[in-house]
């Protein structure tokens, strides 16, 4: 199996810290004509990466196109010592629920000890995540073996959340431990602070699937959920909440009452439940954030998508001088792209001006920015959870140009 994706990923070297705040400035309609401006294409919304402990997983990210390719490449290497690994279950659950090709990488403690001076699982996951950071098309990060050694769980979860928050273009899909009863779900897991909590969704409880031969096996829900996210992206768009029926699930570890599902949701977790005629469904889609504007997983993923698309689609500006004509072109490109999202129904608002704003002019590009070769693009997006705009900044710096 090839270890590289057919279309090699483009490495993005521009910087883009978030600019917090809410603003209500109407976008300039004259900038939205798009005439002569480079067209911005939306990046992929549903490329998952699986990080796990199973022996035989590659030390570098390997792209797997379909389930048979994964089985042939890795499943035959499973041993009895790997019985507690759930990478196999998660990847196949992802494909079965509508997911496409995935990146797979192993967390090798020995390799981590050689490079980071730490021979533990947290360091191993940190090393694996650093390799995934070089692949900007990834939008979902799944850790099926998160609870293999409970003492390491919080540390690994924090590494994944920090990884996603720093890059700003992906979210982590995590899960609670096996055997956790509904009455024992207390507080938000992993003790994540903002903004890292905005980039993680946690699902509960574990699911029962059948193996060849009819044997039943409990598996974490995160792999199946990543496939559901991809399916919803295809059918409805990245702005839609990834909720719905899970394929290939016989039952769940705990049957939740409506009251229990409500209590779990109050802790920031996403529960699953049986619905007659529909099977087992994911009922909520939220992050661990306590901030109302970022509690919806769909909002987080939509903003990630818009930010990554605009960052990649305007990187060419790093090669140009920061002039008024350049800023006008950047505005035209960004406005045309966001208007397309609005027309698709991804952004609420009776008009484009109510749905988004784009600012790239002398008001946010000072003489000092121009002198140092820096271009600032500020974007505000309306969301279903906010009366104003969620804003972020894309910054292209001449000192970090793409080769």
N, C-alpha and C positions, 0 to 999 in steps of 0.2 A: 504494500500500500504506500502510495506517495505520502511523504511527511509534510507536504506543502499544499496549500489551497491552490486550485487551478488558476485563479486570478490573485497574484501576490498582493497582500494588503498594502495600502499606502500609509506611510508613516507620517503623522501630522506633528510638526514641531512648533506650531504656534502656541502661545500661551493664552489662557482665557479664564481668569478668575471671575467668580460670580460677583455681580454688583448688587447687593441687597437693597430692598426698598420698593416702594410702589409709586408709580407716576401716572399721570393722566393726560399726557400731551398727545394731541391728535397727530397721526402720521401725515406728512405732507403728500397730498395726492399727486403733485407734479412729479414726485420721485418714483411713483409707482408705474410709470409707463413701460419700463423695462427695455426701451429701445436702445440697442447697441450694448446692453449689459450682458455679461456672461450668465448663462442659465445655471441655476443651482439645482442639482439633483438630490433628492432625499436619500440619505444613507439607509442601509438595511436596518430594519427595526427588530429583527428576531434571530440573532446569531448567538447561540448559547455556548458557554465554555464550562466543562466539567472538570473539577479538580478532585482527585481522590487518592486513597492509600493503597489500592489493589496493586499487587506485584505485577510487573510486566507493562504497566502504563508508561508511556514515553516520558523522558526527562525534558523534552521540548514539545511545544504544542503540536499536535497532529490533527489534521482535519479529516473527519469521517463523514462521508456523504450519505450513507444509508445504513440501516441496522445490520444487514448481512456483512458489510465491510467491517463494521465494528466487531461482530462476532468472530469473523475469520482472523482479524488482526489481534484481538486481545482476549476474547472469552476462553480460548483453549489454554491460556496460560494460568487460569484460575486454579488455586490449590486449596486444600483444606484450611490452610492458614489464612486464606483470603475469604473465608465464609462470612466474616463479619463486614466485608466491604460491600457497599451497595452501588458502586459505580455502574456495574452491569445492569442492575435493575433500573437505575435512574435514566441511563442513556436509552435503553429500550422503551421505557415509559415515555420519554420525550418524543421519540419517533412515533410511537403508537398514538399519541395524542395530537399529532399534526405538526410536530416540529420537523425542521429541515436539518441540514448538515450541522455538525457540532465540532468544536475544538475539544480535545481531550489531553490532559496532562497529569502526570503523577506527582505527588508530593513526596520526594525522596529525602528522608532524614539524613542519609549518608552524604548526599550532595550538599545539603544545607550546612552540615558540619564542616565540609571542606571549604565553603565559600563565606559563610557568615560567622563561623566560630561557635555555632550552636547546634547541637545534635538533637533537636527536639522537633515535634510536629509543627509547632507554631512557626519556627524558622523555616521548615520545609515548605509550608504553605506560603509564607512570605516570599520565598524564592520562586515558587511556581507562579504566584500572582505577578511578580516582576516581569516574568517572561510573557504573561498574558497582556501586560500593559503595552507591549509593542504591537498589538493587534487591535487597531482602533475600530474595527467593525463589530467587535463583541458588544452585545447589549445586555446579556444575562449571564450571571455567574452562579453556578450551582456546586455545592459541596456535599455530595451524598454521604460521605463518611464523617461528617461534622461531629457526631457523637460517639465515634469509635473509642476514643479515650476521653471520658467526660471532663477530666481535669484540664484538658486542652481546649475545650469547646469555646469558652468565652474569648480566649486569646485569638483563636482562628476566626471567629465571627467578627471580632474587631478588625482583624487584618483585612477581611473581605469588605467590610463596610468602609474602612479607610481607603482601600484601593478604588472602590466605586466612586466615592466622594471626590477623591483627588482627580480622577479622570473626568468625571462629570458626564459620562456617556453610557453608563451601564448600571444595573441594579443587581443586588445579591438576593437569590431566592433560597432562604434557609428554612429550617424546620425544628420543631421541639423534639425532645428525647422520646424514645420508645418507652411505653409503659406509663406515661404521664396521664393521670386521671383528670377529668374536667375540673373536679373540685380542687385539684392541686395547682391549677394554672393561676398563679398570683404574680402580678406585676409584669412589666415588659421584659422579655428575655435579653440577655447579653449585656445589659447595662450600657447601651449605646447612647452617646450624647448627640446633640445637634451639631453640625448638619449630617453627620454620618448616619443617624437614624432615618433620614429621609431616603436613603439609598438601599434600604433593606426591607424585604417583606418576609414574614414568617408564617408558615402554614402548619395546621394541626387538624387531626391527629395523623398517625401512620396509617397506611393502607394495606389491604391484603390482596395479593395477586396470586395467580396460579402459574406454576412452572410446568415445563413439559413433563408429562406423566401424571399431572393432576395434583401434585403436592402444593400446598398453600404456603406463602411466604409473606411476612410483614416487611414492608419497604417504606422508606421516607417518602413524603408526598412531593418533594421539590422537583424531581425529574418529570413527573407527570404534569406538574403545574407549568414547567417551562414549555412543554409541548402545547399546553392549553394557551399560553401567552402567544405562541407563534400562530396557532390556529385562529385566535381572535384577531391578531394583527392582519392576517390574510382576509378574513371574512368581513371584518368591521373597521379595522384601522387601529393604529397604536394608541389613539386617543380613547378607545373604548376600554371599559374595565374588563380585565381578564377573568371573567367568571363563567361558569358553565359546567357541563357534564364531563367527567373524566372517563376515558376509555380504558378497558382492561382491568378494571378494579372490581373485585368480588364483594368486598365489604370493607369497613374501616375498623380500626382497633377499638374505638369507642363510638357508640351511637349517641349523638348529641341531641338533646331536646332544644326547642326554640329558646328557652331561657338560658341554657348553657351556651348556645351559640352567641346570644347577646352578651353574656358575661365575658366570653372569650374575645369578642370584638372590642369590648371596652378596654382590654389589655393590649390592643393593637395587633392581635393575631387574626389570621384568616382561617375560618373553620370550614369543614366540609360536612355535608349532610345528605341523607337519602331523600329523594323526592320521587314519589310514585310515578311511574311512567317515564322517568328521566334518569334514574340511577343516582349515583353519588355525584354531587355537584360541589364545586367551589362556590361558596355563597358570598364572600366579600373579597375585596382587593384593596388592601391598604398597606401603607408602610408603617414602620415603627415610630414615625415622627409624631410628636405631640402638637406640632404647629398645624392649624387647620388647613392652611394653604398647601401643605405638603403631605397630608395624611392619605390622599388618594393615590394609589399606585399608578393609575392611568395618567394623572397630571405629571407625576415624576417622570414617567417614561416619555410622555409627549414633549416635555421641556428638554429632556436628554436628546431626543431625536432632532428637535428643531435646532438646538445648540450645536450638535455634532454636524448636522447638515450645513448650517451656515458657516461654521468654522472651516470645514473641508471645502465648501464651495467658494469661499473668498480668500483662500490661502494665497492665491496668485497676487493679492494686493501687497504681500510682503516683499515682492520684487519691484514694486513701484514707489515713486516718491509720493509722500502724503500731500497731495494737492487737492484743490476744490473739485476739479474734474474727476479725480480718482474717487473721492468720497461720494460724489454723485452716482458714479457707476456702482459702487458697493451698495448704496441705498437702493438703487433700482433693482439690482439682483436680489437683495434680501427681501424687498417688498414684494416682488413678483413671486418668490418662493412662499412667503407667508400668506399671500393672498390665495395661493393654490390650496394651502392647508385650510384656510377659512372656507373656501368654496366646497371643500370636501366634507365640511361639518366638524373639523377637528377643533376649531376655535369658535366660541360663541360670540354673538354680536350681530346686530341688524345691518351693520356696515363694516367694511374693512377697518375703518378708523376705530370702531368700538372693539374690534377683535385683537388688534396689535398696534404697536408703534415701532418705528425704526429711526434711530438717530445716529447719523454719522456726518457731522459737519463741524463748523468751528466752535460750536458750543461744547462739544466733548472731545475735541482734538486741539489742544493748546499749541502755541508756538514751540513750547518745550517738547511736546510729543513729536511735532513735525521735525524738529532739529535732531532728535534721537532716532528717527525712522520708525516711529510707533503709530499704528492706526487703531483707533478705538471705534467699535461698533456696539451701540447699546440697543437692546431689544426688549420690548415688553409684550407679554402674551396674556390675554384674558383667559381665565380658567373658570370652570364651573363652580369652584369653591371660593372665589374671590370677587369682590366688587370692583377691584382694580386690576392692575397688571402685575404679574410676576416678572421681574426683570433680571437680566443677566448681561454680562459684557463679554464680547469677543475681542481679543487683543492680538494684533499681528505685529510682531516686533522684527525689525530688520536684522537683529542679532540672532534670530532663531528661524532663519529661512529654511524652507524645504529644499534640499539639493535638487 
